[in-house]
Amino acid sequence: MEHGIPSSTAMVVAALRAAHQTQDDGRVFRDPYAEDMLGPEGASLTMGLPTMPGYRTMRFLMAARSRFADDALAEAVERGCRQVVVLGAGLDTLGLRNPYRSVGLRIFEIDHPATQADKRRRLLRFGPRLPAGLSLVPAIFGESDVAAALVAAGWQASEPTFFQLLGVVIYLPAATRQALFSFAAKVPASEIVLDYSTPAEGQDPRGRAITEGLMVEAARTGEPWLGLVTSATLAAELAVNGFSNIEDLGLQDLRLRYLGESSAERGDFGQHVVRARLPG
């Protein structure tokens, strides 16, 4: 993305989450702040969403990955985790929704400085100051010292942390992705939740057409997909950093878990969500 310009992808994802609330009645993932976070400027974007490749599937996936992350976070909090680091937060609303504020859960959101400035402006629509327990941390993956930026914001590097990377891996070169895994692995008893997409050539024709269409659009907006990765490679990268208890769900797995059904759209769209934990 261009320096000084907020992420356009963040707007699209927020619009898809908002659309899930209105068109699907939040069946998979309820987010009472999604539409207000998007704001009135998102109206034209929302109306144009049905023209995007695989719109219905992507609308479900955006909701399902957030639900998957929220479910994993609930378990992490039950185990005593009190820190969340949201890498590539975009317009995610966890800082507003935070159901664990009363037990002291702190949320540190990291994203590009321009996107964070836009996020701050939007959050101030909800009140005169940022929600309690939320810190916005500007950083550029592959350029900034993420650990130092987090520590400066009050994050405790010696405490268990829940790392969330939704809509991040596909934009990162392999070396940057691996560096983030290595960083998370240095935190005791940490857990990581992410999503990723497999290379288009490994998908069936219908899924490949949707993936390639989305890639064209992403490149056009200046946010190309640089990090398509096979499931085996991603699992190996997590394992080499000490992560275990790896759970990897594809599209049909998510439909079965959250809708109780398999879709007639049986194509392999290459989209997956993953959770993994360090021992301890």
Buried (B, 14 or more C-beta within 10 A) or exposed (E): BEEEEBBBBBBBBBBBBBBBBEEBEBBBBBBEBBBBBBBEEBEEBBEEBEEBBBBBBBBBBBBBBBBBBBBBBEEBBEEEBBBBBBBBBBBBBBBBBBEBBEEEBBBBBBBBBBBBBBBEEBBEEBEEEBBEBBBBBBBBBEEBEBBEBBEEBEBEEEBBBBBBBBBBBBBBEBEBBBBBBEBBBEBEBBBBBBBBBBBBEBBEEBBBBBBBBBBEBBEEBEBBBBBBBEBEEBBEBBEEBBBEEBEBBBBBBBBEBBBEEEBEBEBBBBBBBBBBBBEE
